[in-house]
Amino acid sequence: MDQITINNSIVEIFVGDLTNIEQYDAIVIPTNSRLLPSGDLRCKVLKKAGTKVQVECNKIINKIIQISVGKSIVTSGGNYINYIIHTNGPRPGQGNEGKKLMLSTWNSLILADDMALTSVVFPPLSIEMRGITSKLCAEAMLPTFKKYLVEKNQNLRNVSICLEKEADFKVFEKILNTLAT
Protein backbone atom coordinates (compact mmCIF):
# COMPACT_ATOMS: atom_id res chain seq x y z
CA MET A 1 0.00 0.00 0.00
CA ASP A 2 1.43 3.37 -0.93
CA GLN A 3 -1.24 5.65 0.51
CA ILE A 4 -3.81 5.85 3.26
CA THR A 5 -6.49 8.35 4.16
CA ILE A 6 -6.43 9.91 7.61
CA ASN A 7 -9.18 12.32 8.57
CA ASN A 8 -9.95 13.21 4.92
CA SER A 9 -6.26 13.75 4.10
CA ILE A 10 -4.06 11.47 2.01
CA VAL A 11 -0.72 10.28 3.34
CA GLU A 12 1.36 8.75 0.58
CA ILE A 13 4.83 7.43 -0.05
CA PHE A 14 6.50 7.03 -3.41
CA VAL A 15 9.90 6.57 -5.03
CA GLY A 16 11.09 9.48 -7.13
CA ASP A 17 13.35 12.48 -7.49
CA LEU A 18 12.34 15.26 -5.11
CA THR A 19 13.83 17.84 -7.44
CA ASN A 20 11.27 16.90 -10.10
CA ILE A 21 8.22 17.27 -7.86
CA GLU A 22 6.16 20.34 -8.69
CA GLN A 23 2.53 19.47 -7.94
CA TYR A 24 2.83 20.32 -4.23
CA ASP A 25 2.41 23.68 -2.51
CA ALA A 26 5.61 23.15 -0.52
CA ILE A 27 8.62 20.90 -0.31
CA VAL A 28 10.43 20.17 2.95
CA ILE A 29 14.20 19.89 2.79
CA PRO A 30 16.77 19.21 5.49
CA THR A 31 19.01 22.03 6.60
CA ASN A 32 21.81 22.75 8.99
CA SER A 33 21.68 25.30 11.79
CA ARG A 34 22.92 28.10 9.50
CA LEU A 35 20.64 27.37 6.49
CA LEU A 36 23.71 26.89 4.31
CA PRO A 37 23.88 24.62 1.25
CA SER A 38 24.93 21.15 2.45
CA GLY A 39 24.03 17.64 1.44
CA ASP A 40 23.14 16.49 -2.05
CA LEU A 41 19.38 16.96 -1.78
CA ARG A 42 19.50 20.43 -0.27
CA CYS A 43 22.06 21.59 -2.82
CA LYS A 44 20.01 20.20 -5.74
CA VAL A 45 16.81 21.87 -4.52
CA LEU A 46 18.53 25.21 -3.86
CA LYS A 47 20.13 25.10 -7.31
CA LYS A 48 16.77 24.47 -8.95
CA ALA A 49 15.10 27.19 -6.87
CA GLY A 50 17.72 29.79 -7.75
CA THR A 51 19.73 32.26 -5.69
CA LYS A 52 16.66 34.05 -4.32
CA VAL A 53 16.05 31.27 -1.79
CA GLN A 54 19.58 31.36 -0.36
CA VAL A 55 19.35 35.16 -0.12
CA GLU A 56 16.15 34.69 1.94
CA CYS A 57 17.91 32.09 4.11
CA ASN A 58 20.81 34.48 4.71
CA LYS A 59 18.42 37.26 5.80
CA ILE A 60 16.71 34.90 8.25
CA ILE A 61 20.01 33.73 9.74
CA ASN A 62 21.22 37.32 10.08
CA LYS A 63 18.22 37.92 12.36
CA ILE A 64 18.07 34.70 14.38
CA ILE A 65 21.67 33.41 14.16
CA GLN A 66 20.82 29.70 13.93
CA ILE A 67 18.04 27.13 13.56
CA SER A 68 18.07 24.64 16.42
CA VAL A 69 17.45 20.94 15.88
CA GLY A 70 13.75 20.29 15.41
CA LYS A 71 12.94 23.78 14.17
CA SER A 72 11.62 24.66 10.73
CA ILE A 73 11.47 27.88 8.73
CA VAL A 74 9.86 28.73 5.41
CA THR A 75 11.07 30.65 2.37
CA SER A 76 9.70 31.13 -1.08
CA GLY A 77 10.42 28.34 -3.50
CA GLY A 78 12.18 30.62 -5.93
CA ASN A 79 11.99 29.30 -9.50
CA TYR A 80 10.98 25.81 -8.36
CA ILE A 81 7.88 25.55 -6.16
CA ASN A 82 5.66 27.87 -4.13
CA TYR A 83 7.44 27.37 -0.79
CA ILE A 84 10.39 25.55 0.71
CA ILE A 85 10.25 24.51 4.34
CA HIS A 86 13.74 24.08 5.76
CA THR A 87 13.97 21.82 8.82
CA ASN A 88 16.96 20.99 10.97
CA GLY A 89 16.80 17.29 11.76
CA PRO A 90 18.93 15.35 14.23
CA ARG A 91 22.31 13.76 13.78
CA PRO A 92 23.07 10.30 15.16
CA GLY A 93 24.61 10.36 18.60
CA GLN A 94 22.85 13.52 19.77
CA GLY A 95 20.34 11.48 21.73
CA ASN A 96 16.57 11.32 21.32
CA GLU A 97 16.89 11.18 17.53
CA GLY A 98 13.36 9.77 17.13
CA LYS A 99 11.81 12.57 19.18
CA LYS A 100 13.83 15.16 17.28
CA LEU A 101 12.66 13.69 13.97
CA MET A 102 9.08 13.90 15.22
CA LEU A 103 9.61 17.53 16.21
CA SER A 104 11.12 18.44 12.81
CA THR A 105 8.18 16.76 11.10
CA TRP A 106 5.57 18.35 13.38
CA ASN A 107 7.02 21.85 13.05
CA SER A 108 7.12 21.53 9.26
CA LEU A 109 3.47 20.45 9.20
CA ILE A 110 2.49 23.39 11.43
CA LEU A 111 4.19 25.85 9.05
CA ALA A 112 2.47 24.37 6.00
CA ASP A 113 -0.93 24.25 7.70
CA ASP A 114 -0.64 27.77 9.16
CA MET A 115 0.04 29.07 5.65
CA ALA A 116 -3.19 27.38 4.46
CA LEU A 117 -1.28 25.05 2.14
CA THR A 118 -3.07 21.91 1.02
CA SER A 119 -0.11 19.75 0.00
CA VAL A 120 3.43 19.19 1.21
CA VAL A 121 6.10 16.65 0.29
CA PHE A 122 8.98 15.54 2.52
CA PRO A 123 12.12 13.53 1.91
CA PRO A 124 12.93 10.97 4.60
CA LEU A 125 14.48 13.40 7.07
CA SER A 126 18.06 12.98 8.28
CA ILE A 127 18.84 9.76 6.41
CA GLU A 128 20.68 11.30 3.47
CA MET A 129 23.85 12.54 5.12
CA ARG A 130 23.08 12.35 8.77
CA GLY A 131 23.04 8.56 9.14
CA ILE A 132 19.58 8.06 10.63
CA THR A 133 18.17 4.69 9.52
CA SER A 134 15.13 4.56 7.26
CA LYS A 135 13.36 2.45 9.92
CA LEU A 136 13.84 5.09 12.64
CA CYS A 137 12.82 7.78 10.18
CA ALA A 138 9.63 5.97 9.13
CA GLU A 139 8.74 5.18 12.75
CA ALA A 140 9.07 8.86 13.64
CA MET A 141 7.64 10.64 10.59
CA LEU A 142 4.60 8.56 9.62
CA PRO A 143 2.98 8.39 13.09
CA THR A 144 3.66 12.13 13.43
CA PHE A 145 1.76 12.71 10.18
CA LYS A 146 -1.15 10.71 11.58
CA LYS A 147 -1.14 12.49 14.94
CA TYR A 148 -1.03 15.92 13.29
CA LEU A 149 -3.78 15.12 10.79
CA VAL A 150 -6.06 13.76 13.51
CA GLU A 151 -5.39 16.41 16.19
CA LYS A 152 -4.46 19.69 14.51
CA ASN A 153 -4.90 19.74 10.76
CA GLN A 154 -7.04 22.41 9.15
CA ASN A 155 -5.83 22.72 5.55
CA LEU A 156 -3.51 19.89 4.55
CA ARG A 157 -5.11 17.39 2.17
CA ASN A 158 -1.98 15.61 0.92
CA VAL A 159 1.15 14.86 2.95
CA SER A 160 3.72 12.78 1.09
CA ILE A 161 7.18 11.32 1.44
CA CYS A 162 9.35 11.02 -1.65
CA LEU A 163 11.90 8.24 -1.25
CA GLU A 164 14.96 7.79 -3.43
CA LYS A 165 15.38 4.02 -3.02
CA GLU A 166 13.04 1.06 -3.35
CA ALA A 167 14.58 -0.44 -0.19
CA ASP A 168 13.54 2.66 1.79
CA PHE A 169 10.06 2.46 0.23
CA LYS A 170 9.64 -1.08 1.60
CA VAL A 171 10.57 0.08 5.11
CA PHE A 172 8.19 3.04 4.97
CA GLU A 173 5.44 0.91 3.43
CA LYS A 174 5.56 -1.49 6.36
CA ILE A 175 5.08 1.36 8.85
CA LEU A 176 2.40 3.01 6.69
CA ASN A 177 0.45 -0.26 6.66
CA THR A 178 0.44 -0.34 10.47
CA LEU A 179 -1.13 3.14 10.52
CA ALA A 180 -3.96 2.00 8.26
CA THR A 181 -5.28 -0.43 10.86
C-alpha positions in Angstrom: 0.0 0.0 0.0 1.4 3.4 -0.9 -1.2 5.6 0.5 -3.8 5.8 3.3 -6.5 8.3 4.2 -6.4 9.9 7.6 -9.2 12.3 8.6 -9.9 13.2 4.9 -6.3 13.7 4.1 -4.1 11.5 2.0 -0.7 10.3 3.3 1.4 8.8 0.6 4.8 7.4 0.0 6.5 7.0 -3.4 9.9 6.6 -5.0 11.1 9.5 -7.1 13.3 12.5 -7.5 12.3 15.3 -5.1 13.8 17.8 -7.4 11.3 16.9 -10.1 8.2 17.3 -7.9 6.2 20.3 -8.7 2.5 19.5 -7.9 2.8 20.3 -4.2 2.4 23.7 -2.5 5.6 23.2 -0.5 8.6 20.9 -0.3 10.4 20.2 2.9 14.2 19.9 2.8 16.8 19.2 5.5 19.0 22.0 6.6 21.8 22.8 9.0 21.7 25.3 11.8 22.9 28.1 9.5 20.6 27.4 6.5 23.7 26.9 4.3 23.9 24.6 1.2 24.9 21.2 2.5 24.0 17.6 1.4 23.1 16.5 -2.1 19.4 17.0 -1.8 19.5 20.4 -0.3 22.1 21.6 -2.8 20.0 20.2 -5.7 16.8 21.9 -4.5 18.5 25.2 -3.9 20.1 25.1 -7.3 16.8 24.5 -8.9 15.1 27.2 -6.9 17.7 29.8 -7.7 19.7 32.3 -5.7 16.7 34.1 -4.3 16.1 31.3 -1.8 19.6 31.4 -0.4 19.3 35.2 -0.1 16.2 34.7 1.9 17.9 32.1 4.1 20.8 34.5 4.7 18.4 37.3 5.8 16.7 34.9 8.2 20.0 33.7 9.7 21.2 37.3 10.1 18.2 37.9 12.4 18.1 34.7 14.4 21.7 33.4 14.2 20.8 29.7 13.9 18.0 27.1 13.6 18.1 24.6 16.4 17.5 20.9 15.9 13.7 20.3 15.4 12.9 23.8 14.2 11.6 24.7 10.7 11.5 27.9 8.7 9.9 28.7 5.4 11.1 30.7 2.4 9.7 31.1 -1.1 10.4 28.3 -3.5 12.2 30.6 -5.9 12.0 29.3 -9.5 11.0 25.8 -8.4 7.9 25.5 -6.2 5.7 27.9 -4.1 7.4 27.4 -0.8 10.4 25.6 0.7 10.2 24.5 4.3 13.7 24.1 5.8 14.0 21.8 8.8 17.0 21.0 11.0 16.8 17.3 11.8 18.9 15.4 14.2 22.3 13.8 13.8 23.1 10.3 15.2 24.6 10.4 18.6 22.8 13.5 19.8 20.3 11.5 21.7 16.6 11.3 21.3 16.9 11.2 17.5 13.4 9.8 17.1 11.8 12.6 19.2 13.8 15.2 17.3 12.7 13.7 14.0 9.1 13.9 15.2 9.6 17.5 16.2 11.1 18.4 12.8 8.2 16.8 11.1 5.6 18.4 13.4 7.0 21.9 13.0 7.1 21.5 9.3 3.5 20.4 9.2 2.5 23.4 11.4 4.2 25.8 9.1 2.5 24.4 6.0 -0.9 24.3 7.7 -0.6 27.8 9.2 0.0 29.1 5.6 -3.2 27.4 4.5 -1.3 25.1 2.1 -3.1 21.9 1.0 -0.1 19.7 0.0 3.4 19.2 1.2 6.1 16.6 0.3 9.0 15.5 2.5 12.1 13.5 1.9 12.9 11.0 4.6 14.5 13.4 7.1 18.1 13.0 8.3 18.8 9.8 6.4 20.7 11.3 3.5 23.9 12.5 5.1 23.1 12.4 8.8 23.0 8.6 9.1 19.6 8.1 10.6 18.2 4.7 9.5 15.1 4.6 7.3 13.4 2.5 9.9 13.8 5.1 12.6 12.8 7.8 10.2 9.6 6.0 9.1 8.7 5.2 12.8 9.1 8.9 13.6 7.6 10.6 10.6 4.6 8.6 9.6 3.0 8.4 13.1 3.7 12.1 13.4 1.8 12.7 10.2 -1.1 10.7 11.6 -1.1 12.5 14.9 -1.0 15.9 13.3 -3.8 15.1 10.8 -6.1 13.8 13.5 -5.4 16.4 16.2 -4.5 19.7 14.5 -4.9 19.7 10.8 -7.0 22.4 9.2 -5.8 22.7 5.6 -3.5 19.9 4.5 -5.1 17.4 2.2 -2.0 15.6 0.9 1.1 14.9 2.9 3.7 12.8 1.1 7.2 11.3 1.4 9.4 11.0 -1.7 11.9 8.2 -1.2 15.0 7.8 -3.4 15.4 4.0 -3.0 13.0 1.1 -3.4 14.6 -0.4 -0.2 13.5 2.7 1.8 10.1 2.5 0.2 9.6 -1.1 1.6 10.6 0.1 5.1 8.2 3.0 5.0 5.4 0.9 3.4 5.6 -1.5 6.4 5.1 1.4 8.8 2.4 3.0 6.7 0.4 -0.3 6.7 0.4 -0.3 10.5 -1.1 3.1 10.5 -4.0 2.0 8.3 -5.3 -0.4 10.9 
